Amino acid sequence: MPKTGIILTICAVAVICITAAAQKKTTNYQSMNEMETLDLKWQDMVAIACLEAKGDVDRLAQAIRNGLDSGLTVNQIKEALSQLYAYTGFPRSLNGLGVLQRISEARKAEGIKDDEGQCRTIAEGL
């Protein structure tokens, strides 16, 4: 993997982990030995971010399915893929969003109802 690809992957993982930690909003600071691991859905989000950064759309599709199955909302995945464009480039971000759209449509056709989640905007105060 080229040096820039490794850097992009590390950046993407860092962004997702920081976002997950901020959303958890814990105030109980624990020692390093007692820290919890990320929930399965956030582990899936890390996989989605890494695969989007790598440009591996085939494995990204499965990671998105896993994320939706583990409780991520469509809008959470959409927001992560949208925000990653700054680190991975606009084409990869658009490819990731396209994969998410295809997966969502296929799951709807199969009768699977995924949680859309909240769609927050700057006007709503993110």
All heavy atoms as an XYZ file, in Angstrom:
951
protein
N       0.863     -1.170      0.000
C       0.000      0.000      0.000
C       0.904      1.225      0.000
O       1.845      1.302      0.772
C      -0.893     -0.021      1.244
C      -1.766      1.209      1.359
S      -2.768      1.253      2.873
C      -3.961     -0.010      2.543
N       0.622      2.198     -0.865
C       1.438      3.411     -0.884
C       1.368      4.141      0.453
O       0.411      4.001      1.218
C       0.819      4.259     -1.986
C      -0.112      3.383     -2.724
C      -0.422      2.208     -1.852
N       2.397      4.939      0.702
C       2.484      5.674      1.971
C       1.260      6.562      2.181
O       0.736      6.656      3.292
C       3.752      6.511      1.966
C       4.199      6.966      3.305
C       5.549      7.643      3.188
C       6.241      7.642      4.512
N       7.558      8.258      4.441
N       0.772      7.208      1.117
C      -0.400      8.081      1.270
C      -1.640      7.277      1.632
O      -2.485      7.752      2.378
C      -0.672      8.889     -0.017
O      -0.835      7.976     -1.105
C       0.449      9.856     -0.302
N      -1.759      6.064      1.121
C      -2.908      5.216      1.450
C      -2.925      4.852      2.918
O      -3.978      4.824      3.557
N      -1.757      4.566      3.469
C      -1.672      4.237      4.893
C      -2.049      5.446      5.733
O      -2.809      5.341      6.697
C      -0.251      3.741      5.240
C       0.017      2.408      4.549
C      -0.071      3.615      6.749
C       1.441      1.950      4.627
N      -1.537      6.606      5.351
C      -1.847      7.834      6.084
C      -3.334      8.129      6.038
O      -3.952      8.477      7.054
C      -1.020      9.009      5.544
C       0.459      8.795      5.864
C      -1.497     10.335      6.127
C       1.390      9.742      5.169
N      -3.948      7.978      4.857
C      -5.381      8.232      4.729
C      -6.192      7.272      5.579
O      -7.167      7.664      6.216
C      -5.806      8.128      3.263
C      -5.309      9.230      2.341
C      -5.699      8.923      0.906
C      -5.856     10.571      2.765
N      -5.793      6.022      5.603
C      -6.509      5.030      6.404
C      -6.410      5.361      7.887
O      -7.408      5.313      8.614
C      -5.954      3.617      6.137
O      -6.078      3.341      4.739
C      -6.695      2.576      6.942
N      -5.219      5.730      8.327
C      -5.040      6.088      9.739
C      -5.888      7.304     10.090
O      -6.539      7.345     11.136
C      -3.551      6.332     10.049
C      -2.789      5.002      9.964
C      -3.355      6.987     11.418
C      -1.296      5.144      9.997
N      -5.909      8.308      9.211
C      -6.722      9.500      9.448
C      -8.203      9.142      9.529
O      -8.920      9.633     10.400
C      -6.498     10.535      8.347
S      -4.890     11.322      8.422
N      -8.661      8.305      8.616
C     -10.072      7.931      8.606
C     -10.456      7.199      9.881
O     -11.498      7.484     10.485
C     -10.370      7.063      7.377
N      -9.617      6.265     10.318
C      -9.900      5.528     11.539
C      -9.915      6.468     12.743
O     -10.789      6.384     13.609
C      -8.877      4.379     11.742
C      -9.017      3.753     13.113
C      -9.045      3.333     10.660
N      -8.966      7.394     12.771
C      -8.910      8.343     13.886
C     -10.167      9.196     13.943
O     -10.731      9.420     15.021
C      -7.673      9.230     13.754
N     -10.642      9.668     12.786
C     -11.851     10.496     12.750
C     -13.051      9.716     13.275
O     -13.830     10.217     14.094
C     -12.124     11.006     11.312
C     -13.513     11.582     11.193
C     -11.080     12.026     10.923
N     -13.198      8.494     12.840
C     -14.335      7.686     13.262
C     -14.253      7.359     14.755
O     -15.248      7.443     15.476
C     -14.430      6.392     12.427
C     -14.659      6.738     10.955
C     -15.519      5.486     12.944
C     -15.859      7.599     10.685
N     -13.080      7.019     15.250
C     -12.937      6.693     16.676
C     -13.212      7.917     17.546
O     -13.871      7.807     18.579
C     -11.544      6.151     16.953
S     -11.295      4.498     16.289
N     -12.729      9.068     17.119
C     -12.974     10.285     17.882
C     -14.466     10.613     17.887
O     -15.035     10.989     18.910
C     -12.150     11.461     17.320
C     -10.663     11.216     17.630
C     -12.600     12.794     17.897
C      -9.719     12.123     16.895
N     -15.111     10.449     16.740
C     -16.544     10.706     16.641
C     -17.318      9.759     17.553
O     -18.225     10.176     18.269
C     -17.025     10.544     15.185
O     -16.281     11.443     14.366
C     -18.507     10.835     15.051
N     -16.952      8.485     17.533
C     -17.635      7.507     18.380
C     -17.445      7.837     19.859
O     -18.393      7.773     20.640
C     -17.122      6.101     18.081
N     -16.246      8.222     20.223
C     -15.988      8.560     21.621
C     -16.756      9.812     22.033
O     -17.289      9.879     23.140
C     -14.494      8.771     21.833
N     -16.836     10.795     21.142
C     -17.564     12.023     21.458
C     -19.053     11.749     21.613
O     -19.716     12.343     22.461
C     -17.333     13.063     20.367
N     -19.591     10.848     20.803
C     -21.007     10.545     20.893
C     -21.328      9.786     22.171
O     -22.427      9.881     22.696
C     -21.464      9.749     19.675
C     -21.524     10.599     18.433
C     -22.059      9.828     17.251
O     -22.267      8.639     17.313
N     -22.281     10.529     16.152
N     -20.387      9.029     22.658
C     -20.627      8.282     23.883
C     -20.681      9.215     25.095
O     -21.396      8.957     26.051
C     -19.528      7.238     24.067
C     -19.925      6.144     25.007
C     -18.988      4.980     24.892
C     -19.522      3.839     25.724
N     -18.716      2.680     25.648
N     -19.948     10.319     25.063
C     -19.973     11.371     26.090
C     -19.839     10.813     27.508
O     -20.628     11.122     28.388
C     -21.240     12.201     25.983
C     -21.353     12.965     24.699
C     -22.629     13.764     24.654
C     -22.742     14.477     23.320
N     -23.972     15.176     23.143
N     -18.837     10.000     27.712
C     -18.634      9.465     29.052
C     -17.867     10.465     29.898
O     -16.977     11.150     29.421
C     -17.849      8.134     29.012
O     -16.600      8.356     28.377
C     -18.618      7.062     28.279
N     -18.229     10.556     31.151
C     -17.514     11.417     32.076
C     -16.761     10.604     33.105
O     -16.015     11.144     33.905
C     -18.489     12.367     32.806
O     -19.486     11.594     33.442
C     -19.139     13.321     31.828
N     -16.950      9.312     33.092
C     -16.275      8.434     34.022
C     -14.962      7.981     33.385
O     -14.925      7.081     32.572
C     -17.167      7.226     34.335
C     -16.530      6.292     35.333
O     -15.552      6.633     35.970
N     -17.090      5.107     35.446
N     -13.862      8.609     33.795
C     -12.567      8.271     33.220
C     -12.011      7.052     33.938
O     -11.918      7.007     35.149
C     -11.608      9.456     33.345
C     -12.089     10.637     32.566
C     -12.711     11.704     33.198
C     -11.954     10.676     31.192
C     -13.173     12.792     32.476
C     -12.407     11.752     30.463
C     -13.017     12.810     31.104
O     -13.479     13.871     30.388
N     -11.670      6.058     33.147
C     -11.187      4.812     33.705
C      -9.699      4.659     33.377
O      -9.187      5.284     32.468
C     -11.960      3.640     33.110
C     -13.441      3.718     33.391
C     -14.219      2.681     32.596
O     -13.772      2.231     31.565
N     -15.378      2.320     33.099
N      -9.035      3.801     34.111
C      -7.631      3.547     33.805
C      -7.545      2.819     32.469
O      -8.514      2.244     31.986
C      -6.989      2.711     34.909
O      -7.500      1.395     34.873
N      -6.380      2.848     31.874
C      -6.196      2.230     30.557
C      -6.540      0.738     30.581
O      -7.036      0.200     29.613
C      -4.748      2.415     30.085
C      -4.401      3.857     29.759
S      -5.383      4.506     28.407
C      -4.608      3.708     27.033
N      -6.307      0.058     31.699
C      -6.593     -1.367     31.782
C      -8.081     -1.665     31.851
O      -8.518     -2.762     31.542
C      -5.890     -1.982     32.990
C      -4.391     -1.950     32.840
O      -3.869     -1.947     31.732
N      -3.679     -1.919     33.958
N      -8.883     -0.687     32.282
C     -10.312     -0.910     32.462
C     -11.152     -0.319     31.342
O     -12.375     -0.382     31.404
C     -10.760     -0.290     33.789
C     -10.116     -0.924     35.003
C     -10.469     -0.191     36.282
O     -11.099      0.882     36.207
O     -10.102     -0.673     37.356
N     -10.529      0.268     30.335
C     -11.294      0.922     29.268
C     -12.107     -0.101     28.482
O     -11.675     -1.233     28.274
C     -10.368      1.677     28.319
C      -9.767      2.916     28.971
S      -8.756      3.840     27.820
C     -10.024      4.560     26.805
N     -13.266      0.324     28.080
C     -14.135     -0.529     27.281
C     -13.677     -0.500     25.831
O     -13.065      0.454     25.378
C     -15.571     -0.008     27.356
C     -16.162     -0.043     28.732
C     -17.562      0.542     28.762
O     -18.220      0.577     27.709
O     -17.976      0.964     29.834
N     -14.014     -1.545     25.115
C     -13.761     -1.540     23.681
C     -14.943     -0.862     22.994
O     -15.996     -0.657     23.597
C     -13.605     -2.972     23.141
O     -14.803     -3.688     23.426
C     -12.417     -3.669     23.782
N     -14.769     -0.523     21.745
C     -15.869      0.064     20.984
C     -16.984     -0.958     20.826
O     -16.729     -2.154     20.675
C     -15.387      0.487     19.593
C     -14.443      1.670     19.521
C     -13.958      1.853     18.085
C     -15.126      2.936     20.002
N     -18.222     -0.473     20.834
C     -19.360     -1.338     20.552
C     -19.201     -1.912     19.146
O     -18.508     -1.346     18.302
C     -20.671     -0.544     20.593
C     -20.986     -0.006     21.976
O     -20.437     -0.542     22.949
O     -21.776      0.945     22.071
N     -19.906     -3.008     18.890
C     -19.807     -3.660     17.590
C     -20.159     -2.700     16.457
O     -19.497     -2.684     15.418
C     -20.707     -4.892     17.547
C     -20.711     -5.675     16.232
C     -19.301     -6.169     15.899
C     -21.677     -6.832     16.302
N     -21.195     -1.878     16.657
C     -21.589     -0.981     15.567
C     -20.488      0.024     15.254
O     -20.285      0.381     14.096
C     -22.919     -0.288     15.866
C     -22.898      0.718     16.966
C     -24.296      1.324     17.122
C     -24.328      2.416     18.149
N     -25.662      3.001     18.261
N     -19.740      0.481     16.285
C     -18.650      1.431     16.030
C     -17.439      0.723     15.445
O     -16.686      1.320     14.668
C     -18.314      2.213     17.292
C     -19.472      3.071     17.679
C     -20.219      2.974     18.808
C     -20.065      4.126     16.907
N     -21.231      3.907     18.793
C     -21.157      4.623     17.637
C     -19.783      4.695     15.671
C     -21.967      5.660     17.177
C     -20.582      5.732     15.218
C     -21.654      6.198     15.961
N     -17.257     -0.542     15.779
C     -16.209     -1.320     15.123
C     -16.527     -1.457     13.637
O     -15.638     -1.359     12.783
C     -16.074     -2.690     15.774
C     -15.512     -2.646     17.176
C     -15.475     -4.020     17.824
O     -15.424     -5.046     17.150
N     -15.501     -4.046     19.151
N     -17.809     -1.648     13.340
C     -18.219     -1.716     11.934
C     -18.005     -0.373     11.240
O     -17.631     -0.332     10.067
C     -19.685     -2.147     11.822
C     -19.892     -3.611     12.178
O     -18.936     -4.402     12.045
O     -21.009     -3.962     12.594
N     -18.224      0.732     11.965
C     -17.997      2.054     11.379
C     -16.517      2.247     11.036
O     -16.181      2.821      9.998
C     -18.470      3.149     12.334
C     -18.309      4.549     11.778
S     -19.386      4.900     10.368
C     -20.843      5.450     11.226
N     -15.628      1.751     11.888
C     -14.193      1.830     11.605
C     -13.878      1.042     10.337
O     -13.125      1.514      9.472
C     -13.367      1.324     12.805
C     -11.887      1.186     12.440
C     -13.529      2.261     13.991
N     -14.461     -0.138     10.199
C     -14.245     -0.949      8.996
C     -14.754     -0.219      7.759
O     -14.090     -0.208      6.716
C     -14.933     -2.305      9.143
N     -15.917      0.412      7.869
C     -16.479      1.169      6.743
C     -15.526      2.294      6.348
O     -15.231      2.489      5.169
C     -17.875      1.720      7.103
C     -18.881      0.575      7.198
C     -18.337      2.768      6.099
C     -20.207      0.949      7.839
N     -15.022      3.024      7.341
C     -14.107      4.134      7.057
C     -12.819      3.649      6.407
O     -12.342      4.250      5.438
C     -13.793      4.894      8.347
N     -12.272      2.565      6.912
C     -11.021      2.039      6.350
C     -11.200      1.553      4.914
O     -10.363      1.831      4.049
C     -10.492      0.901      7.217
S      -9.863      1.443      8.804
N     -12.286      0.844      4.676
C     -12.520      0.315      3.329
C     -12.840      1.430      2.340
O     -12.458      1.366      1.178
C     -13.619     -0.740      3.366
C     -13.211     -2.015      4.113
C     -14.416     -2.888      4.392
C     -12.152     -2.770      3.330
N     -13.523      2.478      2.807
C     -13.778      3.632      1.939
C     -12.460      4.324      1.608
O     -12.210      4.685      0.472
C     -14.745      4.601      2.620
C     -15.244      5.708      1.715
C     -14.395      6.965      1.784
O     -13.466      7.036      2.594
O     -14.662      7.880      1.005
N     -11.592      4.472      2.614
C     -10.295      5.111      2.398
C      -9.439      4.291      1.436
O      -8.710      4.849      0.613
C      -9.566      5.289      3.725
N      -9.551      2.991      1.534
C      -8.785      2.095      0.667
C      -9.372      2.034     -0.742
O      -8.680      1.702     -1.691
C      -8.765      0.702      1.303
C      -7.847     -0.271      0.657
C      -7.844     -1.577      1.430
C      -6.996     -2.614      0.721
N      -7.046     -3.904      1.377
N     -10.651      2.349     -0.881
C     -11.312      2.271     -2.178
C     -11.779      0.876     -2.530
O     -12.035      0.575     -3.692
N     -11.935      0.013     -1.546
C     -12.350     -1.382     -1.748
C     -13.876     -1.462     -1.673
O     -14.438     -1.789     -0.628
C     -11.694     -2.255     -0.683
C     -11.882     -3.740     -0.925
O     -12.765     -4.118     -1.734
O     -11.160     -4.528     -0.290
N     -14.538     -1.179     -2.797
C     -16.001     -1.086     -2.780
C     -16.687     -2.434     -2.571
O     -17.790     -2.482     -2.028
C     -16.555     -0.395     -4.051
C     -16.148      1.058     -4.094
C     -16.120     -1.114     -5.307
N     -16.048     -3.532     -2.972
C     -16.665     -4.848     -2.771
C     -16.767     -5.180     -1.284
O     -17.828     -5.588     -0.802
C     -15.865     -5.934     -3.496
C     -15.900     -5.757     -5.005
O     -16.923     -5.249     -5.514
O     -14.913     -6.119     -5.667
N     -15.684     -5.009     -0.556
C     -15.700     -5.283      0.881
C     -16.456     -4.197      1.637
O     -17.021     -4.453      2.700
C     -14.281     -5.451      1.399
C     -13.664     -6.744      0.865
C     -12.232     -6.947      1.251
N     -12.017     -6.855      2.690
C     -10.825     -6.619      3.228
N      -9.773     -6.420      2.468
N     -10.700     -6.550      4.532
N     -16.473     -2.980      1.089
C     -17.229     -1.889      1.708
C     -18.716     -2.235      1.759
O     -19.391     -1.968      2.749
C     -17.017     -0.580      0.940
C     -17.818      0.622      1.414
C     -17.482      0.980      2.858
C     -17.561      1.818      0.496
N     -19.224     -2.843      0.707
C     -20.642     -3.218      0.675
C     -20.984     -4.155      1.828
O     -21.991     -3.964      2.520
C     -20.984     -3.870     -0.674
N     -20.138     -5.150      2.071
C     -20.392     -6.080      3.174
C     -20.249     -5.381      4.516
O     -21.024     -5.631      5.434
C     -19.454     -7.291      3.104
C     -19.768     -8.341      4.142
C     -21.190     -8.869      4.044
O     -21.676     -9.216      2.973
N     -21.886     -8.910      5.171
N     -19.285     -4.480      4.631
C     -19.101     -3.742      5.885
C     -20.316     -2.862      6.179
O     -20.739     -2.741      7.339
C     -17.831     -2.895      5.823
N     -20.895     -2.264      5.151
C     -22.102     -1.447      5.338
C     -23.263     -2.327      5.788
O     -24.006     -1.968      6.701
C     -22.434     -0.654      4.059
C     -21.399      0.454      3.851
C     -23.846     -0.073      4.120
C     -21.519      1.188      2.534
N     -23.419     -3.489      5.160
C     -24.471     -4.421      5.590
C     -24.283     -4.803      7.061
O     -25.235     -4.799      7.838
C     -24.456     -5.686      4.724
C     -25.066     -5.522      3.366
C     -25.153     -6.873      2.637
N     -25.175     -6.658      1.218
C     -24.111     -6.666      0.406
N     -22.914     -6.922      0.884
N     -24.237     -6.429     -0.874
N     -23.042     -5.127      7.418
C     -22.759     -5.498      8.815
C     -23.080     -4.343      9.754
O     -23.647     -4.553     10.831
C     -21.296     -5.906      8.979
C     -20.957     -7.201      8.278
O     -21.840     -7.961      7.885
N     -19.681     -7.446      8.092
N     -22.712     -3.133      9.365
C     -22.981     -1.962     10.194
C     -24.467     -1.740     10.398
O     -24.913     -1.456     11.514
N     -25.234     -1.855      9.336
C     -26.680     -1.690      9.445
C     -27.286     -2.781     10.323
O     -28.181     -2.519     11.129
C     -27.324     -1.677      8.059
C     -27.007     -0.455      7.189
C     -27.478     -0.680      5.757
C     -27.619      0.805      7.776
N     -26.773     -4.001     10.175
C     -27.263     -5.110     10.998
C     -26.910     -4.932     12.472
O     -27.640     -5.390     13.350
C     -26.712     -6.444     10.489
C     -27.312     -6.870      9.158
O     -28.393     -6.365      8.792
O     -26.675     -7.703      8.470
N     -25.790     -4.260     12.748
C     -25.366     -4.107     14.146
C     -25.925     -2.854     14.809
O     -25.662     -2.611     15.986
C     -23.841     -4.116     14.254
O     -23.295     -2.974     13.640
N     -26.710     -2.049     14.060
C     -27.389     -0.925     14.697
C     -27.008      0.456     14.221
O     -27.545      1.446     14.724
N     -26.075      0.573     13.284
C     -25.786      1.893     12.736
C     -26.981      2.361     11.914
O     -27.665      1.547     11.284
C     -24.549      1.856     11.833
C     -23.202      1.702     12.518
C     -22.103      1.477     11.491
C     -22.897      2.916     13.370
N     -27.234      3.650     11.917
C     -28.318      4.171     11.087
C     -27.764      4.544      9.716
O     -26.552      4.758      9.556
C     -28.976      5.412     11.722
O     -28.051      6.495     11.725
C     -29.463      5.115     13.132
N     -28.643      4.641      8.762
C     -28.249      5.027      7.408
C     -27.594      6.404      7.435
O     -26.560      6.633      6.790
C     -29.473      5.007      6.457
C     -29.113      5.563      5.097
C     -30.028      3.592      6.338
N     -28.159      7.330      8.208
C     -27.606      8.677      8.255
C     -26.249      8.739      8.956
O     -25.421      9.577      8.611
C     -28.594      9.655      8.895
C     -29.701     10.021      7.935
O     -29.504     10.053      6.727
N     -30.876     10.281      8.457
N     -25.992      7.872      9.921
C     -24.673      7.833     10.542
C     -23.620      7.412      9.525
O     -22.540      8.007      9.456
C     -24.662      6.868     11.731
C     -25.370      7.386     12.950
C     -25.489      6.339     14.037
O     -25.663      5.143     13.761
N     -25.404      6.782     15.284
N     -23.930      6.389      8.745
C     -22.988      5.918      7.725
C     -22.831      6.980      6.645
O     -21.709      7.276      6.204
C     -23.446      4.574      7.131
C     -23.464      3.499      8.218
C     -22.543      4.165      5.977
C     -24.102      2.196      7.791
N     -23.943      7.571      6.234
C     -23.905      8.608      5.210
C     -23.035      9.786      5.651
O     -22.225     10.301      4.880
C     -25.329      9.093      4.904
C     -25.443     10.017      3.713
C     -26.860     10.532      3.521
C     -27.861      9.426      3.371
N     -29.242      9.904      3.159
N     -23.188     10.203      6.891
C     -22.412     11.327      7.411
C     -20.924     10.988      7.460
O     -20.081     11.800      7.111
C     -22.919     11.726      8.803
C     -22.238     12.931      9.379
C     -22.498     14.220      8.614
O     -23.512     14.309      7.898
O     -21.668     15.142      8.731
N     -20.598      9.781      7.915
C     -19.187      9.378      7.971
C     -18.567      9.358      6.584
O     -17.467      9.882      6.373
C     -19.065      8.001      8.627
N     -19.275      8.773      5.621
C     -18.757      8.718      4.251
C     -18.625     10.114      3.646
O     -17.694     10.386      2.900
C     -19.651      7.830      3.381
C     -19.669      6.347      3.738
C     -20.730      5.615      2.921
C     -18.304      5.718      3.533
N     -19.548     10.990      3.995
C     -19.493     12.368      3.495
C     -18.310     13.123      4.097
O     -17.621     13.864      3.400
C     -20.782     13.116      3.825
O     -21.879     12.508      3.205
N     -18.073     12.945      5.389
C     -16.989     13.661      6.060
C     -15.609     13.150      5.651
O     -14.637     13.896      5.687
C     -17.134     13.545      7.584
C     -18.339     14.255      8.137
C     -18.283     15.754      7.930
O     -17.239     16.359      8.003
N     -19.432     16.352      7.661
N     -15.517     11.902      5.238
C     -14.225     11.328      4.869
C     -13.661     11.906      3.574
O     -12.488     11.725      3.287
C     -14.346      9.807      4.754
C     -14.387      9.082      6.085
C     -14.771      7.622      5.883
C     -13.062      9.182      6.798
N     -14.474     12.635      2.806
C     -13.966     13.176      1.543
C     -12.749     14.071      1.771
O     -11.846     14.140      0.942
C     -15.054     13.926      0.765
C     -15.214     15.371      1.177
C     -14.481     16.370      0.548
C     -16.068     15.733      2.206
C     -14.613     17.698      0.938
C     -16.202     17.045      2.604
C     -15.471     18.027      1.960
O     -15.586     19.323      2.357
N     -12.695     14.742      2.906
C     -11.572     15.634      3.194
C     -10.264     14.856      3.347
O      -9.190     15.401      3.107
C     -11.853     16.430      4.469
N     -10.360     13.593      3.718
C      -9.169     12.781      3.956
C      -8.882     11.813      2.813
O      -7.733     11.484      2.559
C      -9.321     11.981      5.261
C      -9.625     12.870      6.426
C     -10.928     13.028      6.887
C      -8.618     13.593      7.038
C     -11.212     13.869      7.948
C      -8.895     14.443      8.097
C     -10.191     14.577      8.544
O     -10.466     15.416      9.587
N      -9.929     11.352      2.156
C      -9.748     10.300      1.150
C      -9.994     10.780     -0.273
O      -9.725     10.049     -1.213
C     -10.701      9.123      1.428
O     -12.042      9.567      1.322
C     -10.461      8.557      2.817
N     -10.549     11.961     -0.412
C     -10.843     12.488     -1.740
C     -12.316     12.340     -2.090
O     -12.999     11.434     -1.605
N     -12.776     13.254     -2.910
C     -14.184     13.292     -3.277
C     -14.632     12.047     -4.046
O     -15.711     11.513     -3.763
C     -14.457     14.568     -4.070
C     -15.883     14.980     -4.054
C     -16.524     15.327     -2.873
C     -16.617     15.015     -5.233
C     -17.854     15.707     -2.853
C     -17.943     15.397     -5.227
C     -18.560     15.733     -4.034
N     -13.845     11.532     -5.018
C     -14.308     10.339     -5.757
C     -14.564      9.125     -4.860
O     -15.576      8.441     -5.010
C     -13.171     10.064     -6.739
C     -12.531     11.400     -6.945
C     -12.619     12.080     -5.612
N     -13.680      8.878     -3.910
C     -13.887      7.718     -3.029
C     -15.093      7.926     -2.128
O     -15.832      6.988     -1.831
C     -12.640      7.447     -2.202
C     -11.549      6.833     -3.050
C     -10.399      6.358     -2.241
N      -9.439      5.723     -3.154
C      -8.309      5.202     -2.785
N      -7.972      5.227     -1.511
N      -7.507      4.655     -3.655
N     -15.279      9.158     -1.683
C     -16.447      9.457     -0.860
C     -17.731      9.228     -1.650
O     -18.674      8.615     -1.150
C     -16.375     10.897     -0.354
O     -17.456     11.185      0.485
N     -17.763      9.706     -2.881
C     -18.945      9.500     -3.729
C     -19.171      8.019     -4.017
O     -20.320      7.555     -4.020
C     -18.812     10.266     -5.041
C     -19.040     11.768     -4.969
C     -18.836     12.398     -6.339
C     -20.418     12.091     -4.443
N     -18.097      7.280     -4.257
C     -18.233      5.836     -4.480
C     -18.828      5.158     -3.248
O     -19.700      4.299     -3.363
C     -16.877      5.209     -4.811
C     -16.390      5.583     -6.191
O     -17.149      6.028     -7.046
N     -15.091      5.432     -6.404
N     -18.362      5.554     -2.069
C     -18.897      4.995     -0.832
C     -20.367      5.306     -0.645
O     -21.158      4.449     -0.255
N     -20.746      6.552     -0.947
C     -22.161      6.936     -0.842
C     -23.013      6.166     -1.842
O     -24.149      5.791     -1.548
C     -22.317      8.444     -1.030
C     -21.771      9.297      0.118
C     -21.687     10.758     -0.294
C     -22.616      9.128      1.357
N     -22.460      5.925     -3.033
C     -23.176      5.126     -4.035
C     -23.395      3.696     -3.563
O     -24.475      3.121     -3.768
N     -22.382      3.122     -2.930
C     -22.511      1.768     -2.387
C     -23.588      1.749     -1.305
O     -24.435      0.854     -1.274
C     -21.159      1.256     -1.831
C     -21.339     -0.049     -1.071
C     -20.155      1.082     -2.952
N     -23.571      2.747     -0.424
C     -24.594      2.832      0.633
C     -25.988      2.910      0.025
O     -26.906      2.224      0.476
C     -24.337      4.044      1.530
C     -25.407      4.334      2.589
C     -25.558      3.166      3.554
C     -25.089      5.620      3.326
N     -26.154      3.714     -1.012
C     -27.464      3.846     -1.654
C     -27.917      2.519     -2.253
O     -29.068      2.116     -2.081
C     -27.416      4.932     -2.729
C     -28.756      5.170     -3.379
C     -28.708      6.299     -4.401
O     -27.672      6.906     -4.630
N     -29.833      6.572     -5.022
N     -27.005      1.828     -2.949
C     -27.363      0.531     -3.548
C     -27.726     -0.493     -2.469
O     -28.698     -1.241     -2.627
C     -26.217      0.008     -4.413
C     -26.075      0.741     -5.728
C     -25.144      0.021     -6.682
N     -23.784     -0.110     -6.175
C     -22.840      0.808     -6.263
N     -23.104      1.963     -6.843
N     -21.631      0.593     -5.784
N     -26.967     -0.516     -1.386
C     -27.246     -1.462     -0.299
C     -28.602     -1.144      0.331
O     -29.409     -2.043      0.587
C     -26.134     -1.411      0.772
C     -24.794     -1.867      0.208
C     -26.511     -2.228      2.009
C     -24.764     -3.279     -0.312
N     -28.873      0.135      0.566
C     -30.157      0.538      1.168
C     -31.324      0.128      0.287
O     -32.330     -0.396      0.779
C     -30.191      2.050      1.403
O     -29.266      2.410      2.382
N     -31.215      0.369     -1.010
C     -32.290      0.004     -1.942
C     -32.479     -1.509     -1.996
O     -33.617     -1.991     -2.016
C     -31.986      0.562     -3.332
C     -32.100      2.078     -3.409
C     -31.588      2.658     -4.715
O     -31.062      1.898     -5.574
O     -31.685      3.893     -4.883
N     -31.382     -2.256     -2.009
C     -31.478     -3.724     -2.060
C     -32.126     -4.265     -0.786
O     -32.961     -5.174     -0.842
C     -30.090     -4.332     -2.245
N     -31.770     -3.698      0.353
C     -32.353     -4.162      1.608
C     -33.839     -3.820      1.682
O     -34.638     -4.609      2.190
C     -31.587     -3.581      2.791
C     -30.195     -4.190      2.945
C     -29.336     -3.447      3.942
N     -29.810     -3.537      5.299
C     -29.409     -4.421      6.204
N     -28.504     -5.324      5.879
N     -29.883     -4.400      7.438
N     -34.229     -2.656      1.166
C     -35.654     -2.303      1.126
C     -36.413     -3.280      0.250
O     -37.520     -3.702      0.581
C     -35.841     -0.878      0.612
C     -35.515      0.176      1.642
C     -35.700      1.566      1.083
C     -35.203      2.601      2.082
N     -35.219      3.958      1.548
N     -35.819     -3.656     -0.891
C     -36.456     -4.604     -1.796
C     -36.604     -5.978     -1.138
O     -37.544     -6.715     -1.445
C     -35.644     -4.726     -3.086
N     -35.682     -6.313     -0.219
C     -35.751     -7.585      0.499
C     -36.698     -7.515      1.698
O     -36.888     -8.508      2.397
C     -34.352     -7.978      0.995
C     -33.373     -8.288     -0.107
C     -31.949     -8.450      0.407
O     -31.734     -8.424      1.655
O     -31.052     -8.596     -0.426
N     -37.254     -6.328      1.953
C     -38.169     -6.165      3.076
C     -37.490     -5.827      4.393
O     -38.114     -5.868      5.448
N     -36.215     -5.479      4.336
C     -35.481     -5.114      5.548
C     -35.628     -3.606      5.742
O     -35.314     -2.822      4.857
C     -33.988     -5.483      5.427
C     -33.832     -6.982      5.215
C     -33.221     -5.013      6.669
C     -32.418     -7.412      4.871
N     -36.128     -3.215      6.909
C     -36.310     -1.789      7.197
C     -35.189     -1.323      8.105
O     -35.129     -1.689      9.271
C     -37.660     -1.531      7.849
C     -37.904     -0.062      8.148
C     -39.344      0.218      8.414
C     -39.646      1.627      8.830
N     -38.770      2.669      8.395
N     -34.285     -0.514      7.554
C     -33.173      0.029      8.325
C     -33.565      1.361      8.933
O     -34.317      2.128      8.341
C     -31.940      0.220      7.424
C     -31.381     -1.095      6.927
O     -31.201     -2.005      7.763
O     -31.135     -1.222      5.718
N     -33.042      1.629     10.117
C     -33.285      2.896     10.795
C     -32.564      4.004     10.034
O     -31.357      3.935      9.817
C     -32.767      2.809     12.237
C     -33.059      4.053     13.056
O     -33.770      4.949     12.569
O     -32.570      4.111     14.200
N     -33.317      5.008      9.598
C     -32.716      6.130      8.870
C     -31.908      7.017      9.812
O     -30.936      7.618      9.400
C     -33.801      6.962      8.176
C     -34.464      6.263      7.008
C     -33.537      6.062      5.831
O     -32.726      6.967      5.533
O     -33.619      4.997      5.201
N     -32.331      7.139     11.060
C     -31.634      7.988     12.010
C     -31.975      9.445     11.805
O     -32.741      9.807     10.907
N     -31.409     10.286     12.648
C     -31.664     11.711     12.543
C     -30.819     12.306     11.434
O     -29.658     11.958     11.266
C     -31.312     12.416     13.851
C     -32.226     12.083     14.985
C     -31.835     12.840     16.244
O     -30.684     13.175     16.438
N     -32.810     13.089     17.091
N     -31.415     13.219     10.723
C     -30.694     13.978      9.696
C     -30.519     15.371     10.255
O     -31.457     16.155     10.287
C     -31.468     13.998      8.384
S     -30.567     14.821      7.063
N     -29.326     15.658     10.746
C     -29.074     16.938     11.405
C     -28.367     17.880     10.453
O     -27.526     17.473      9.677
C     -28.263     16.709     12.662
C     -29.033     15.739     13.576
C     -28.452     15.634     14.893
N     -28.492     16.946     15.547
C     -28.487     17.097     16.836
N     -28.480     16.058     17.600
N     -28.478     18.287     17.369
N     -28.695     19.129     10.564
C     -28.071     20.148      9.731
C     -27.435     21.194     10.613
O     -27.669     21.251     11.821
C     -29.114     20.834      8.826
O     -30.033     21.543      9.660
C     -29.864     19.830      7.969
N     -26.648     22.042     10.017
C     -25.992     23.116     10.770
C     -27.058     24.024     11.383
O     -26.910     24.500     12.505
C     -25.046     23.905      9.860
C     -23.877     22.990      9.476
C     -24.559     25.167     10.526
C     -22.889     23.571      8.532
N     -28.158     24.233     10.686
C     -29.226     25.090     11.202
C     -29.828     24.507     12.485
O     -30.319     25.245     13.331
C     -30.322     25.260     10.151
N     -29.776     23.185     12.633
C     -30.304     22.538     13.829
C     -29.279     22.487     14.952
O     -29.563     22.004     16.024
C     -30.759     21.117     13.494
C     -31.926     21.061     12.534
C     -32.218     19.643     12.096
O     -31.369     18.757     12.293
O     -33.293     19.431     11.542
N     -28.087     22.935     14.690
C     -27.068     22.981     15.730
C     -26.292     21.700     15.915
O     -25.758     21.440     16.967
N     -26.194     20.882     14.882
C     -25.455     19.638     14.950
C     -25.273     19.233     16.385
O     -24.906     18.342     16.847
C     -24.102     19.780     14.265
C     -24.162     19.850     12.755
C     -22.779     20.059     12.199
C     -24.741     18.603     12.159
